[in-house]
């Protein structure tokens, strides 16, 4: 019978240990969850039994988490490690990544954060035999970029892959630039994300770095994920350049665009999207919203529907129809209403061309 994976939790708070034990029990494969009150106890347990993942609080008395992680990296180099903290501290994060942790997490405070945390821990358990980056798990670079952008952080990621090296610049949660041998900007970003193994470290932010990447980070991550899936299936080499841009490439580069969804009006089941993780759900909502507002316009005798605009704290959204195509475009929340309307005209002009 195959042995269940084992996770060791280290924290000085017994109540938190029990909370995380219950949380991690939801993981696929039902891993064995063991707890250690304090760093010294965790090191003792590591000496007696094998574990696949260590999740360690950073602020503990006597032997703190950074000390524990430094010892673990030296004595158990194959052990996957997760650093947890209740405080957002850039110094702690830089030091933890320098020690080669696979994940650095602020303790989840919402259901969404908890789900992301569990997904990342599950990824560590599922990839213990694969090559990967020290500092992050095998899918790590995508996860790290996403987490840095979602938290609106500013940092420089330096990645090495044998003799190759590259950098990714993030400023206030946005991708600014990337460099790889002979490449820069988006092309460099895709090349770096295609590397299967290596090392990475977090460097201080460089606010003065000139911007060469304007596309939303989620759109670039989706493109890289597609290229990696093709490589994994044997359809492309691991270091091949990114696939040719889709018809939405120019549209997605318009300043302020976060995602684009195009729906052929005469083909209800089809769509083209950039920057969306779940385009099917957004496509259904877009079609339903446009239909309802058209019906409302007919009922009021207001004439043909021109555009629907919504402005929210996280992002703005505009829906419209041009010819035989229905559009849903997500915009950064920093744009004013008149800027959204102006940029939306550029989107439609580019699509028409």
C-alpha positions, 0 to 999 in steps of 0.5 A: 500500500502506498504511503500517504505523504507527510507534512510537518507543521511548526508553530509556537501557537497550539491553537494555530497548529490545530487550525492548520491541521484541519485546513491541510486535512482537506488536501487531495491524497489525505496527507498525514499532518504532524505538528511541532510546538516550536522550532527545536521540536520540529528539528527533532521530529525531522531527525526521526521520520521522513517528511515531504513538506515542512511548513514553518512559522517565522516568528517563534521564541528561542529558535525562530523560523529562519534559523530552522529553515537554514538548518533544514536546507543544509541537512535535508536539501530535498525537503520542500519548505514553506515559510509562514508569517502573520506580518508583511515584512520585506526583510523576512521575505528576502531572507527566506527566499535566500535560504531557498524556501519553496513558498513564502506565505502571509498566513491566509486570512480569507477563503480565497487566500486559503484556497490558493495556499492549499493549492500551492501546498498540494503542488509541492506534494505532487512534484517532489520527484520532479526537477524544479527551482530552489526557492520555489516549486516546479510551477514556482515561477508562475506562482511567485509572479502571480503572488507578487502581482496580486499583493502589488509588491515591488521586487526583482526576481533573478533566475539562473538555469545552468549557465543561463541567467535572467531577471524579471522586474515587478513594480507595484504589482505589475510586470515591468520588464524581463531579460534573458540571454539575447531577449528582453521584454515579453520574449524574455519573460516567456523564455525564463518561464520555460526553464524547468530547473535552476535557482532563483532569488529575490532582489530589491525593487528597481523603481527606475527600471524603464518599462518594456512590458505593458501586457497584464501579468495574467495574460502573460502567465496564461501564454506561458502556461500554454507554451509549457503544456505544449512542451510537456506534450512533446509539441514544442521544445522547452526553450522554444520561443512563445507561440505566435500571437493570437488575433487578440494580441494587439488589443490586449496591449492597449494601455489599461487592458487587464483582459479581453473576451471576444464572442462571435454572435453567431456561434454561442459556444465559441470565444477568444480570450486573453488574460482570463483564467475562466473565460467560459464563465465570463462568456456566459455572463457577458452574453446574459448581460448583453441580452438582458440590457438589449431587452430592457432597451427594447422595453423602454424604447431607448434604441440599440444598445451601445455599451455597458460600463461598470466601474468597481474598486478592483477593476472596470468592465466594458461590454459592447458589440461590433459587427458580429462580435460581442466584447467584454474588456476588463480595465485597470481600476486606475482609469477614469470613466472617460479614459475607459471610453477613449481606450475602448475606442482604440480596442474596437478600432484595432479589432476592426483593422 
